[in-house]
Amino acid sequence: MKTRILLWVALSFFGLTTANAQEAPNKNKKVEFAVGGNCEQCKARIEKAAYSVKGVKSANWNIKSGNMTLIFDERKCSESDVQKAIAKVGHDAGKERADDEVYNKLHHCCLYQRLP
């Protein structure tokens, strides 16, 4: 009986520590998501918007693929925070869609095909 109780306590403790480890925020979370854009002007605007979010460590938007590779500190920001910042400057990003008014003010070469 004592063995069962000790085994149960040990397994419970292990389960709690494992659950806590999974919830710890990642200081160097790496994600990738689509961002609408066309050119070097877009790249500069998109990356500047990403870096404006506190906690972003690296932001690289690939013109050819349209993908943003982002490294950020989850303790300071989220992927959604960065996508919202990019959408505010006129570029659809991940699940965030830029306002039509802001999109329409982009330079003519920056008017990309809107993401679905």
HULINWO-V321324 format. One record per helix or strand of 2 or more residues. SS is the DSSP state (helix for helix, strand for strand). FROM is the first residue (numbers start at 1). TO is the last residue. If there is no record, write none. Layout:
{{SS/FROM/TO} {SS/FROM/TO}}
This chain:
{{helix/2/23} {strand/29/35} {helix/40/51} {strand/56/61} {strand/67/72} {helix/79/88} {helix/100/104} {helix/108/110}}
